[in-house]
Amino acid sequence: MRARSLWLWLAAGAASLGLTRDAAAYCRTRTCEFRSDVACPTDRLTGCSESGAFVSWKSGCIPYAVQRDGSADEGITAQQLADLLDRGFAAWSDLACAGGSTPQLSTSRQGSIACDAVEYNCMAGSQNSNLVMFRDDFADSDFGLRFGVIALTTVTANLVSGEIFDADMEINSRDEDFALDAAGTSTGSRDLRGVINHELGHLLGLSHSREPGALMRALYEGTVNPASDDAAGICAALHPGAGDPACSVEPLASDAVCLGSDSSCKRIATDTPSTPAGGCSFGTSRSASAGSAVGSWALGLALWAFRRKSQPRQRVL
């Protein structure tokens, strides 16, 4: 079964939510946030969920692909998008943790592919991809992209163990104007670097923070890079170490098409055998319909697609 939790990334001008300086302001995503059938209490001060397993990647090597069309409306190519993603992942990976260590995070490009769907196929193994794409055109959805939504990340995880299996990012280029650097924001465009880096925080297992100045703050303020609160969060989410893990994946062909969503597997296809909590090694996501079931309870596995939404206030026309 799957549920999608929609988070608002509000535009600048909303009221700030202050925290005491000794509070652990960052929030890590928990499995209760994926569910509608259990209580998901939150901390009164931080707003962080307090129930369920933390979601996280089992491996520090995270492959990704970009949709090959880029954005014709924004004049941004797939290569430019991939370059921003590389720099965004590096911004998270290079943050300092205790003792001079850094988060254990490496990434590898699978290339630019034809598929433009949010999906996951439990039998496809390494043919799946964490896909990043622009949306120059789409039909508004109460549970997906619509006017006012900057970007949307859909995460699939094991409800028992919290292991993340897939994350797909959609960027609203139909309604929003984006700049590739700070110079372009003088025209009122949003800095795409900050939008991507914020969404990567969700992909890596972080929820919104109430800490002023944090990149993961729900308030869009033009922040580009992770701040100290974000660093504390990612150091908790990814095991710090002296160096990043080796990361190499097979590239996908540029004409690679969508696989179709499939989460019916009792045992999920893998490239290397493993048996995490819940009895399966991979799970599923990727579906356009809101609240539809995609998981199997067999062997204790419950797979839920989790949508992170970045949304500003509605613009006045």
Salt bridges, closest charged atoms under 4 A:
GLU33 OE1 - ARG308 NH2 2.97
ASP37 OD2 - ARG35 NH2 2.70
ASP83 OD1 - ARG109 NH2 2.75
ASP86 OD2 - ARG109 NH2 2.50
GLU119 OE2 - ARG286 NH1 3.99
ASP140 OD1 - ARG174 NH2 2.65
ASP166 OD2 - ARG286 NE 3.48
ASP168 OD2 - ARG286 NE 2.56
GLU170 OE2 - ARG135 NE 2.89
GLU170 OE1 - ARG307 NH2 3.74
ASP175 OD2 - ARG174 NH2 2.88
GLU176 OE1 - ARG190 NE 2.75
ASP191 OD2 - ARG193 NH2 2.65
GLU211 OE2 - ARG21 NH1 2.87
GLU221 OE2 - ARG217 NE 3.65
